[in-house]
Amino acid sequence: MMGKVISVREDTYRRLKSLKERLRAKSLGETIDRLIDEYLKRKRERLKDLVRSSRLSEEEADKVEEIVKEVEAREWW
């Protein structure tokens, strides 16, 4: 697998490196992957909470969840 070079501010690099150590991640890439996974997980949870607190019927809520899954499957999302 070929890697890519990204540019971040020095303070961002230090924070990412510190987080890598706290997570005991093998690499900065693994750290970034974990951050992305956590972001997506929280985003899904917020959406589910919103659907639950709405006045949607069970059928409408199921349809919203189905649409969210389709959107998440897209690469550009």
Secondary structure per residue as TSV (DSSP state, phi and psi in degrees):
chain	resnum	aa	ss	phi	psi
A	1	M	-	360.0	133.7
A	2	M	-	-92.9	134.3
A	3	G	-	-87.7	169.4
A	4	K	-	-123.8	150.6
A	5	V	-	-98.6	131.7
A	6	I	-	-123.7	157.7
A	7	S	-	-116.4	129.6
A	8	V	-	-133.5	158.0
A	9	R	-	-63.9	156.8
A	10	E	H	-58.2	-42.9
A	11	D	H	-67.7	-33.2
A	12	T	H	-66.6	-41.9
A	13	Y	H	-60.4	-45.2
A	14	R	H	-62.3	-42.0
A	15	R	H	-65.4	-42.0
A	16	L	H	-64.8	-42.4
A	17	K	H	-64.2	-40.8
A	18	S	H	-64.0	-42.1
A	19	L	H	-64.2	-39.9
A	20	K	H	-55.7	-45.0
A	21	E	H	-66.5	-42.4
A	22	R	H	-65.7	-34.7
A	23	L	H	-81.7	-10.9
A	24	R	T	56.8	38.5
A	25	A	-	-76.7	153.0
A	26	K	S	-76.9	-24.9
A	27	S	S	-153.9	168.4
A	28	L	H	-66.5	-34.1
A	29	G	H	-61.2	-42.7
A	30	E	H	-63.8	-39.5
A	31	T	H	-61.2	-45.3
A	32	I	H	-63.7	-42.6
A	33	D	H	-58.1	-43.5
A	34	R	H	-64.4	-39.8
A	35	L	H	-62.8	-43.1
A	36	I	H	-63.8	-45.7
A	37	D	H	-59.0	-43.4
A	38	E	H	-66.1	-40.2
A	39	Y	H	-59.3	-48.6
A	40	L	H	-64.6	-39.1
A	41	K	H	-61.1	-47.5
A	42	R	H	-66.3	-36.5
A	43	K	H	-63.0	-44.0
A	44	R	H	-62.9	-42.5
A	45	E	H	-62.7	-42.1
A	46	R	H	-63.2	-41.3
A	47	L	H	-65.5	-43.1
A	48	K	H	-61.6	-41.2
A	49	D	H	-62.3	-41.0
A	50	L	H	-62.8	-44.1
A	51	V	H	-63.8	-43.0
A	52	R	H	-62.8	-37.6
A	53	S	H	-83.7	-7.3
A	54	S	S	-80.0	175.9
A	55	R	-	-101.5	30.6
A	56	L	-	-75.6	149.0
A	57	S	-	-72.0	166.1
A	58	E	H	-58.1	-40.8
A	59	E	H	-64.8	-42.8
A	60	E	H	-66.5	-41.1
A	61	A	H	-62.4	-40.6
A	62	D	H	-62.4	-40.1
A	63	K	H	-65.2	-42.4
A	64	V	H	-60.7	-45.1
A	65	E	H	-62.1	-39.1
A	66	E	H	-62.2	-44.3
A	67	I	H	-64.3	-41.7
A	68	V	H	-60.4	-43.4
A	69	K	H	-61.7	-39.5
A	70	E	H	-64.2	-43.2
A	71	V	H	-65.1	-42.4
A	72	E	H	-63.8	-27.6
A	73	A	H	-72.5	-18.9
A	74	R	S	-71.3	141.8
A	75	E	T	-66.6	-35.0
A	76	W	T	-82.4	-5.6
A	77	W	-	-74.8	360.0
